[in-house]
Amino acid sequence: MFGLLSVVIFIGAYVLVVFEEATHMRKSKPVMLAAGLIWTLIGIAYAMHGMSDEAHEHATHIVEEYGELFLFLLVAITYVNTMEERRVFDALRAKLIGMGLSYRKLFWLTGVLAFFLSGIFDNLTTALVMGAVVVAVGRSSAKFVTVGCVNIVVAANAGGAFTPFGDITTLMVWQKGVIDFFEFFVIFIPSMVNWFVPALIMSFAVPAELPPPATDNARMKPGGRVVLILFLLTIVTAISFKNFLHLPPAMGMMMGLGYMQIYSYFLTRKGKRLKDSELVLDAFKLFERVEWDTLLFFFGIIFAVGGLGVLGYLDLLSTALYDGLGATAANMILGAMSAVVDNIPLMFAVLTMEPEMSHGQWLLITLTCGVGGSLLSIGSAAGVALMGQARGHYTFSGHLKWSWAIALGYFASIGVHLVLNAHHFEVAANAF
């Protein structure tokens, strides 16, 4: 009874998440309540059988997993917010707008940049920055804006699939120790194919003429380049903590936050001495701009899905998918499902189920969960955010028009991975 009630609670919460725009209820609220209720039921059920210690052990394990993810994301988001405050992204946008490129050339340039930048700055931030360029340049061509935004969403999601920093799901896989940092680059070419195939098809619908001249004189604030360098150094630190010291990468990220805190101290002192307000950088103020709704949503999802795992439902799902259909079919289906169901609970469910898979299959689920959300505009955070930014130009129906081309890229990337990385399917995955 407790198990079925937990499933009903989870489904009810997720329905509210899906209809967030209609209810105007932040997505973190229902899942946090659902997580609490599910674990209340687990606590009661385990206590009734004298197994409270086991329930506590399960909960502590999930707290540890979420804690590492939380600290990692907190630092990454703070750095991105700092670069935004220093107008790093504004300067990049102004540079691209001032290049005087044709719509078609801009289509390819923004796609390439979105693909590569999303591996560093995450797919959501990259989509918003590149989307701002497309909207600014394409004011006179609604068709360019629509196709350009679809291209950016696909590119950002594809680019985020082959690095641990590009997406929450790849970060989870890396922190779990399933795939080492440099092993992610094995799916670089399949990820590139996932973007290039639909991009090539869509490019024929992009006007070849030049857009009207546009000027954007945004410039970077003092210290912007240093903050960017410190962010890259922080990434190197996190990788070093994981690969060489065998410590949680979140510890390396927190050390990297210290880099920025110290730099902001000296930069602010210089600004006050010179009475230059643009030099002042309040590092603690930037914490207020962290997207807490997203971080708390992750908490609710991870604990709710983890609770369903403790109750045995993920074992049933694993048996039905991986034992019943086989790993390749299961991973392809789960990837496609991420266009409707958020890829974070799907990936966390797979990591919790720990199905017996070769290394190639773990790389496959990382790829499909990363890029499957591109099939629909609502299938990824990048798509949802860009619909808000380019409201009226980039819509659900506008994206749906090209879903067939995106699906071709999805299956092409899987095929390339199966052929190009066939030797990885013969090697057993590392133990957790």
N, C-alpha and C positions, 0 to 999 in steps of 0.2 A: 504493500500500500504506500509506504514512504517513497519507494522508488518511482512509482507511477505519478505520485503527487509532485515529485521533484521535476519530472519531465514536463508536466503540465505547467508548472511555474516557469521553467526555462523557456518553453515555447511562448507563453504569454508575454514574458519580458521581451523576447526577441521580436515579437509582433509589434510591440510598442517602439522598439528601436527602428524597425523598418518604416513605421509611419511617424517618424520624428517630426518631419516638416508639417504634417497635418495636425499633430497634437501639440506641437511647440514644447514638448518635454525633452530635455537634454537626454541623449542616449545613455549616459552613465547612470541616471537615476533608477530606471527599472532593473538594469542588470545588477547593480549593487544590492538592491533589495532582494532580487531573486537569489543572488549568491548567498546572502545572509540566511534566507529562508531555507535554501537547500542544505546548507551546513547545519542549521538548527535541526532539521529532520535527521541528518546523518548523526549528529551528536546524540539525539534521543534514541535512534535505532541502535547505535553501538553501545550506549549506556544500558539499554534493556538487556543486552547480551553480555554485559560485563567487559566490554572491549573499548572503554573510553581512551585507554592509552594508545591503542592503534589508531583511533580517530584523530587524536592529537598529533601523532606522528605523521599521518597523511596531510593534515592541515599545515604543519610546520614545513613540510617539504614544499608545498605550493607557495607558502609565504616566502621561502628562500628563492624560488624561481621568479616570483613576481618582483621581489626586492631587487634582484640583479637587473631585471628588465627596466624597472622604474628608474633606478639610478642612472643607467645607461642613457635612457631616453631623456631624462631630466637635463643632463649635460648637453646632449646633442641638440635638443630644442632650444636651450639657453644660448648656445653658440649661434644657431641659425637666427634667433631673435636679435642677438647682438650685431650680426652682420646686416640684418635688415635695418637696425637702428643706425648703423654706420653708413647706410645707403649703398652697400656693396651691390645689392641686386638692382637698385635704381640705376647705378652707373653702368651695369651690364646691359640693362634694357636700353638706356640712352645710346650706348655704343652700337647696338644692333639696329636700332631705328635709324640712326644717322648714316648707315652704310649705303643707303640708296639702292637696295636690291629689289629685284622683281618679286612678285608674289610667289612664283614657283621656287626661286632660289631661297627665299625666306622660309618657305615651307620645309625645304630640305635642311636648311641651317638650324632652324628651331628644333626640328626632329632630332638631328644629330646631337645638338647640345643637350636636349632633354634626356636623351639616351645615356650620355656619359655623365652629366651632372647629377642625375638621380642616384647614381651609385655612391655619391659622396654626401649630397644634401637631402636625400630621401625623395621619393617620387612625388609626394604632396607639395613640398616647397618648390621643387623644380617645375612642376606643372603650373603653379601659380605665377612664377616668374616668367616662364616662356609664354604662358597664356596672356599675360599683360602685354608682351611684345606683339603677339598676333592681334589682339584687340586694338591696340594703339595704331598699328600700321594698317589694319584692314577695315577702318571705319567706312570706307567707300565700297567695300566688297563683302557683303554678308556671307557669300558663298565661301570666300577664302577663310573667314573667321571660323565657320562651322567645320570645314575640312581640316583647317590648321589645328583647331582644338582637339578634334578626334585624333589626329596624328600625334599631338603632344601627350595625350593620355596614354596611348599605346606605347609610345617611346619611353615615357617616364616609368611605366610599369615594367616594361621589358628591361630597361636599364637597371632598375632596382632589383632584378631577380638574380644577378650574377655577383653581387657583393653583399656582405653581411650588413652594410650600412644603408642599403637601398630600400629596404622594406622591413616592417616589423617581423614578418614571417622568416625572412632570411636571418635576421638578428636572433630570433628564437632558436633556429636550427644551429647557428654557430655557437651560441652560448650553451646549448645542450651538449655540444661536443660531437654531434653526429657528422658534421662536415667541417674540416679544417679551413682556415681562412683562405689559403691559396687554392684550395680545391673548388671553391665557388667559380673560379674563372674557367673551369671546364665547360660550364654552360654559357660561356660568353657568346660563342657563335650561334647556338640555338636561340639565345635571347635576341641577338641581332636579327636573325631570320624572322623571329616573331614580329619584330617591328618593320623590317624592310619589305616584307611581302605585301602587307596592306598599304604601306606608304607608297610603294611603287604603283599600286593600283589607283590609290586616291590622287596621286600627283597629276594624273591626266585630267582631273576635274578642277585643278587649280589654274586660275587665270595666269597667262604668261606676261601680261603687261606690268608696267611699273606703277606702284601706288603713288598717290599725291605726296609731294614733299612734306616731311614732318620733322619738326625740331624738338628735341628733348635735351635740355642742358643740365640734367641732374648730374651731380658730381658726388664722389665719395667723401664722407667725413674723414677728418684726420684719424689715423689709427685703423682704418678699415682693412688695409692690406695686412697689417700686423695681426689683427684678429683672425683673418683668413689663414695666415701661416700658423698661428697658434692652434686653430681648429685641426689643420692637417697634422700638426705635431701631436695633438691629442689622440687622433686616430692611430698614429704610429705607436703611441704609448699604450693604448688599449690592446693593439695587436701584439705588442711585445710582452705585455703582462700575461696574455693568454698563451702565446706560443713558446716563450722562453722561460717565464717564471712560473707557468702553470697556475696562475692566479686568475680570479674572475676578471674579465675585461672591464666590468663596471668600475673596478678599483682604478684601472688606468684612466678611465674617463673622468673620474672624480679628481685624479691628480691633474688631468688636463684642465679641469675647471679652475684648479688652483693657479695654473698659468695665467688664465684670463683675469682672475681676481687680482693677482699681483700687478699685472700690466695695467688694469683699470685704475689701481691705486696711484701709480706714478703718472698716468695720463691725466687723471683728474687733478692731481696736485699741480701739474704743469698748467692745466687750463685755468685753475683758480689764480695761479700766480700771474698768468698773462691776461687774466680777465677775458678768456675766450671760451664762451659757453659750448662751442662745438667740440672742444677737447674733452669736456666733462663726460665721463662714462660711469654711470652708477650701475655696477654689476648686479647688486641686489635688487634694484628696481626692475631689472629685466626678468627676474623670477616671476613677477606679477603677470607677465605676458605669456607664461607657459600655458598651454592648452590643457587645463586640468580636467576638463570634461573627457578628453581623449584618454588621459592617463588613468582616470577613475573607471572609464569604460573598460580598459584593459584589465583592471583589477576585477571588475565584476564578471567579465567573460572568462578569465582564467580560473577564477574560483568556482564559477558555476559549472563550467565544462569539467574542471578537475573533480568537482563533487559528483557529477554524473559518472565519471570514471571510477571513483571510489565505490559507487553503487553498482558497478558492473556493466553499465550500458555501453561503454566504449569497447569492452571486450566483445559484446554482441555485434556491434557495428564492424569491428575488425574482422570477426568471423564471417559476417555476411559479405563484406567487400573484398578483403584480401584473400581469404580462404575460398570464398565462393566464386569470385570473378577473376582473381589473379591480380598481382601487384600493378602491372602496367595499366590494365583497364580501370582498376580502382583509383590510381593516381590521376588518370585522365578525367575520370568522372568528378573527383573531388576538385580538380582544377577548374572544370567548367562550372561546378556548383558555386565557386567563389564569385561568379558574376552576379549571383543572387544573395548568397549567404556570405557574410564577411569572411575573408580568408584567415583572419587571426584565430577564431575559434576552430576552424577546420584544421589549421596547422597544429594548434595546440592539442587537438584531439588525436591527430596522428602521432605526435610526439609522446603523448600519454599512452596510447595504445601500444607503441613500440612493436609494430608488426615486423616479422622476420623478412628483411629485404636486403638485396644486394646494394652496394654503394651506388650503382647506377640508378636504382629505383629511388633512393633518397635524393639524389640529384634531380630526378624526374619530378618528384612531388614538390621539391623546392621551386623548380621551373614553372610547373603548371599552377601552383597556388600563387605564384608571383604574377603571372601574366594572364591567368584566366579571368580576372576581374575586368579586363579590357573589353570583354565581349559586350558588356552593357555599360552605359554611362554611370549607373548607380553601383557598379560592381567594384569600385575602388574609391579610396579617399581622394585620389587625384581627380577622378571624374566628377564626383559630387562637388568638390570645392570649385572646380572650373565651371560647372553649371551655374554656380552662384556668381562667379566673377564675370562670366560672359553671358549673363542672363539675357534671354531673347535671341541669342545667336547660337550658342551651343546648348542643345536640348536633348532630352531622352530620345525623341523621334529622329533628330538629326544624326545622333550617334548610331541608332538602330539601323539606319539606312546603309551603314557600312559594316554592320556586324558580320555579314557573310565574308567580307574581305578579311576582317580581323580573325574570323574562325579559320580561314585558310592559313593565315600566319600561325595560329595556335597549333594546328595539326602539323604544319610544315616544321615548326620548331621541335615538336615531339619526334617527328620522323628523323630529323637531322641528329638529334641527341641519341636516338636509338642506334643509328648507324655510326656516327662519328665517335661516340663514347661506348661502343659495344663492349670493350674490354672491362669497363667498370661494372658491367652487369654480371661478370664472372667472379667478382671479388666480394666476399661477405662484408657487410657493413660492420664498422667498429662497434664494439660493445659500449653501452652507455656508461 
